[in-house]
Amino acid sequence: MLKFSPRNRFLIAIDSDGCVFDTMEVKQHQHFHPMILKHWGLDALKAEVCAMAEYINLRSSLRGSNRFVALYKTFELVMNTRAYRESGVDLPWVEPLGRWVASESKLTHEHLVLAVEQEPELRSVLEWSQSVNRDIAENMRPIPPFDGVREALELMRERADLVVVSLSPHQALQQEWGGAGFDHLVDGIAGLDLGSKPHQVELAIQQGGYDLNKVLLMGDAPGDLKAARESGISFYPTLPGMESVCWRHFVEEDFERFLQGTYRGEVEQAHIATFEDLLQDSPPQG
């Protein structure tokens, strides 16, 4: 459950990885990619797996998507490479994973456990995901927030309620936000345990009974934009590679526009157009 005591008429939902903390590339390069290679013994396909995972998770329109969706999309691309076709490697879990991510609306560990009963091949995916969580919890070094985030959160919370929405596990979020001394700056934290981002946003809106015109989502990935649109709220992108600039611009200009009701429309659409232009639309060739 996501429970907090509303303090203001406005609500800002904030993504964590890649928006507040510079963790996207660290988690992918040091934890997700190595655990894929280790778990399925894919060192012979290291170049192809890492290239496709990098593209899907960081450079494409799937940046920041649910880990199971990203894993399936990565291996859709890997299995189309010549190296894979010549390797003789068997990946019996990929097809069942594709069916699951296409049919299941709640892509969480709990729902994957249930799916394993019908599709035993998915057990290896569950075990991989659990291994990633353990590896991050045990071995990931603390990652500092982007410059200007603390000052922005301190200013924003004076006039808006703040809630974290993320596809990272709740425990990891508590560790990151608490370790940075940020947990007291937000009113609630929602993670993968509560389902999709649109559902997390819906829970936050219901908790405070906010007018949708007074709710905004900040994020760095197309999935954040999609969540905002599905929820009927505004979106402010933190552009990959320009995160600190975007935080400064928000508190200096767009936060007041949001509060005054003038952000939504031309200003928002201009930010979104810039954001969408940054993402690649063609994968590496393999």
C-alpha positions as CSV (number, residue, x, y, z in Angstrom):
1,M,0.0,0.0,0.0
2,L,1.0,3.6,-0.6
3,K,0.0,5.7,2.3
4,F,0.9,9.3,3.1
5,S,-0.8,12.4,4.6
6,P,-1.5,15.0,1.9
7,R,-0.2,18.5,2.7
8,N,-0.9,20.4,-0.4
9,R,-3.3,20.7,-3.4
10,F,-0.5,19.8,-5.8
11,L,1.3,16.4,-6.3
12,I,4.5,15.7,-8.1
13,A,5.4,12.1,-8.8
14,I,9.2,11.6,-9.3
15,D,11.0,8.7,-10.9
16,S,14.2,7.6,-9.2
17,D,16.8,5.9,-11.4
18,G,18.2,8.2,-14.0
19,C,16.0,11.1,-12.8
20,V,17.2,11.7,-9.2
21,F,20.1,9.3,-9.0
22,D,22.7,8.7,-11.7
23,T,22.1,5.0,-11.4
24,M,20.8,3.9,-14.8
25,E,24.2,3.1,-16.5
26,V,25.8,1.8,-13.3
27,K,23.0,-0.7,-12.6
28,Q,22.9,-1.9,-16.2
29,H,26.7,-2.2,-16.8
30,Q,27.7,-3.4,-13.3
31,H,24.7,-5.6,-12.3
32,F,22.1,-6.4,-14.9
33,H,24.4,-7.2,-17.9
34,P,26.9,-9.2,-15.9
35,M,24.1,-11.2,-14.2
36,I,22.6,-12.0,-17.6
37,L,25.9,-13.4,-18.9
38,K,26.6,-15.3,-15.7
39,H,23.1,-16.7,-15.1
40,W,22.7,-18.2,-18.6
41,G,26.4,-18.8,-19.3
42,L,26.5,-16.4,-22.3
43,D,30.1,-15.3,-22.4
44,A,30.3,-16.5,-26.0
45,L,27.7,-13.9,-26.9
46,K,28.9,-11.1,-24.5
47,A,29.3,-8.5,-27.2
48,E,25.9,-9.1,-28.7
49,V,24.1,-9.3,-25.3
50,C,25.7,-6.2,-23.9
51,A,25.2,-4.2,-27.1
52,M,21.5,-5.0,-27.3
53,A,20.9,-4.6,-23.6
54,E,22.6,-1.2,-23.7
55,Y,20.4,-0.1,-26.6
56,I,17.1,-1.4,-25.1
57,N,17.7,-0.2,-21.5
58,L,19.5,3.1,-22.1
59,R,19.2,4.4,-25.7
60,S,15.9,3.3,-27.1
61,S,12.2,4.2,-26.6
62,L,12.2,1.3,-24.0
63,R,14.6,3.1,-21.7
64,G,13.6,2.6,-18.1
65,S,11.0,-0.1,-18.9
66,N,10.1,-3.0,-16.7
67,R,13.1,-5.3,-16.4
68,F,11.1,-8.3,-17.7
69,V,10.0,-6.4,-20.8
70,A,13.5,-5.2,-21.4
71,L,15.0,-8.7,-21.0
72,Y,12.6,-10.1,-23.6
73,K,13.2,-7.3,-26.0
74,T,16.9,-7.6,-25.6
75,F,16.9,-11.3,-26.5
76,E,14.5,-10.7,-29.4
77,L,17.4,-8.7,-30.9
78,V,20.1,-11.1,-29.7
79,M,18.4,-14.0,-31.3
80,N,18.4,-12.2,-34.7
81,T,22.2,-11.9,-34.7
82,R,24.4,-14.1,-36.8
83,A,26.5,-14.8,-33.7
84,Y,23.5,-16.3,-31.9
85,R,22.5,-18.4,-34.9
86,E,26.0,-19.8,-35.1
87,S,26.4,-20.3,-31.4
88,G,24.1,-23.3,-30.8
89,V,23.0,-21.6,-27.6
90,D,19.5,-22.7,-26.5
91,L,17.3,-20.1,-24.7
92,P,14.0,-22.0,-23.9
93,W,12.7,-19.3,-21.6
94,V,12.6,-16.4,-24.1
95,E,9.4,-17.5,-25.9
96,P,7.5,-18.1,-22.6
97,L,8.7,-14.8,-21.3
98,G,7.4,-13.1,-24.4
99,R,4.0,-14.6,-23.9
100,W,4.0,-13.6,-20.2
101,V,5.0,-9.9,-20.7
102,A,2.4,-9.6,-23.5
103,S,-0.5,-11.1,-21.4
104,E,0.3,-10.1,-17.8
105,S,-0.6,-6.6,-16.6
106,K,1.3,-6.8,-13.3
107,L,4.9,-7.7,-14.2
108,T,6.2,-8.3,-10.6
109,H,8.0,-11.2,-8.9
110,E,4.8,-12.3,-7.2
111,H,3.0,-12.7,-10.5
112,L,6.0,-14.3,-12.1
113,V,6.0,-16.9,-9.3
114,L,2.4,-17.8,-10.3
115,A,3.4,-17.9,-14.0
116,V,6.2,-20.4,-13.3
117,E,3.5,-22.9,-12.3
118,Q,2.2,-22.8,-15.9
119,E,5.5,-22.2,-17.7
120,P,8.4,-23.9,-15.8
121,E,10.9,-22.4,-18.2
122,L,10.3,-19.0,-16.6
123,R,11.9,-20.2,-13.3
124,S,15.3,-19.2,-14.7
125,V,14.0,-15.7,-15.3
126,L,12.7,-15.4,-11.8
127,E,16.0,-16.7,-10.4
128,W,17.9,-14.2,-12.6
129,S,15.8,-11.3,-11.3
130,Q,16.2,-12.3,-7.7
131,S,20.0,-12.6,-8.3
132,V,20.1,-9.1,-9.7
133,N,18.3,-7.7,-6.6
134,R,20.7,-9.5,-4.3
135,D,23.7,-8.3,-6.3
136,I,22.5,-4.7,-6.2
137,A,21.7,-4.9,-2.5
138,E,25.0,-6.4,-1.5
139,N,27.5,-4.9,-4.0
140,M,26.2,-1.7,-5.5
141,R,28.2,1.3,-4.3
142,P,26.2,4.4,-3.2
143,I,25.4,6.6,-6.2
144,P,25.1,10.4,-5.6
145,P,22.1,12.3,-6.8
146,F,22.4,14.7,-9.7
147,D,23.5,18.2,-8.8
148,G,20.7,20.5,-7.7
149,V,18.2,17.7,-6.8
150,R,18.3,18.3,-3.0
151,E,17.7,22.0,-3.3
152,A,14.9,21.4,-5.8
153,L,13.2,18.9,-3.6
154,E,13.4,21.2,-0.6
155,L,11.8,24.0,-2.6
156,M,9.2,21.8,-4.2
157,R,7.9,20.2,-1.0
158,E,7.0,23.6,0.4
159,R,4.1,23.9,-2.2
160,A,3.5,20.3,-3.5
161,D,3.3,16.8,-2.1
162,L,6.1,14.6,-3.5
163,V,5.9,10.8,-4.1
164,V,8.6,8.5,-5.6
165,V,7.3,6.2,-8.4
166,S,9.7,3.6,-9.7
167,L,10.2,0.2,-11.2
168,S,12.9,-0.6,-8.7
169,P,12.1,-2.8,-5.7
170,H,10.8,-0.8,-2.7
171,Q,13.7,-2.0,-0.4
172,A,16.3,-0.7,-2.9
173,L,14.5,2.6,-3.1
174,Q,14.4,3.0,0.7
175,Q,18.1,2.2,0.7
176,E,19.0,4.8,-2.0
177,W,16.8,7.6,-0.7
178,G,17.6,7.0,2.9
179,G,21.3,6.7,2.2
180,A,21.2,10.1,0.4
181,G,19.2,11.7,3.2
182,F,16.3,12.3,0.9
183,D,13.7,10.1,2.4
184,H,12.4,12.9,4.6
185,L,11.9,15.1,1.6
186,V,9.2,13.0,0.0
187,D,5.8,12.0,1.3
188,G,5.8,8.4,0.0
189,I,7.8,5.9,-1.9
190,A,6.3,3.4,-4.4
191,G,8.3,0.7,-6.1
192,L,7.9,-2.4,-8.3
193,D,6.1,-4.2,-5.5
194,L,3.0,-2.0,-6.2
195,G,2.9,-2.7,-9.9
196,S,3.2,-0.5,-12.9
197,K,3.9,3.3,-12.7
198,P,0.4,4.2,-13.9
199,H,-0.9,2.1,-11.0
200,Q,1.5,3.8,-8.6
201,V,0.5,7.2,-9.8
202,E,-3.2,6.2,-9.5
203,L,-2.7,5.1,-5.9
204,A,-1.0,8.4,-5.1
205,I,-3.8,10.5,-6.7
206,Q,-6.4,8.5,-4.8
207,Q,-4.6,8.9,-1.5
208,G,-4.7,12.7,-1.8
209,G,-7.8,13.1,-3.9
210,Y,-5.9,15.5,-6.2
211,D,-7.3,17.3,-9.2
212,L,-5.5,15.8,-12.3
213,N,-4.6,19.2,-13.5
214,K,-2.6,19.7,-10.3
215,V,-0.5,16.5,-10.7
216,L,2.8,16.2,-12.6
217,L,5.2,13.3,-13.2
218,M,9.0,13.9,-13.6
219,G,11.0,11.2,-15.3
220,D,13.7,10.3,-17.8
221,A,12.2,7.5,-19.8
222,P,9.4,7.0,-22.3
223,G,7.7,4.8,-19.8
224,D,7.4,7.8,-17.5
225,L,5.8,9.8,-20.3
226,K,3.4,6.9,-21.1
227,A,2.5,6.6,-17.4
228,A,1.7,10.4,-17.3
229,R,-0.5,10.2,-20.4
230,E,-2.3,7.1,-19.2
231,S,-3.0,8.9,-15.9
232,G,-4.1,12.1,-17.5
233,I,-1.5,14.2,-15.8
234,S,1.4,16.5,-16.9
235,F,4.9,15.3,-17.7
236,Y,8.3,17.0,-17.2
237,P,11.3,15.1,-18.7
238,T,14.8,15.1,-17.2
239,L,16.8,14.7,-20.4
240,P,19.5,11.9,-20.3
241,G,22.9,13.6,-20.1
242,M,21.3,17.0,-19.1
243,E,19.6,16.0,-15.8
244,S,21.1,18.7,-13.6
245,V,20.2,21.4,-16.2
246,C,16.6,20.1,-16.3
247,W,16.3,20.2,-12.5
248,R,17.5,23.7,-12.4
249,H,15.3,24.8,-15.2
250,F,12.2,23.2,-13.5
251,V,12.6,25.0,-10.2
252,E,13.5,28.3,-11.9
253,E,10.8,28.4,-14.5
254,D,8.4,25.4,-14.9
255,F,7.5,24.7,-11.3
256,E,5.8,28.1,-11.0
257,R,4.1,27.5,-14.4
258,F,2.8,24.1,-13.1
259,L,1.5,25.8,-9.9
260,Q,-0.2,28.6,-11.9
261,G,-1.7,26.1,-14.5
262,T,0.3,27.4,-17.4
263,Y,2.8,24.6,-17.9
264,R,0.4,22.1,-19.6
265,G,0.1,22.8,-23.3
266,E,2.8,24.4,-25.5
267,V,5.5,24.5,-22.9
268,E,5.0,20.8,-22.0
269,Q,4.8,19.7,-25.6
270,A,8.1,21.5,-26.4
271,H,9.9,19.7,-23.6
272,I,8.4,16.3,-24.7
273,A,9.4,16.9,-28.4
274,T,13.1,17.5,-27.3
275,F,13.0,14.5,-25.1
276,E,11.7,12.2,-27.8
277,D,14.2,13.4,-30.3
278,L,17.0,12.1,-28.0
279,L,16.1,8.5,-28.3
280,Q,17.4,6.2,-31.0
281,D,14.9,4.3,-33.1
282,S,17.2,1.6,-34.7
283,P,19.1,-1.1,-32.8
284,P,22.7,-2.0,-33.4
285,Q,23.4,-4.4,-36.2
286,G,24.6,-7.9,-35.3
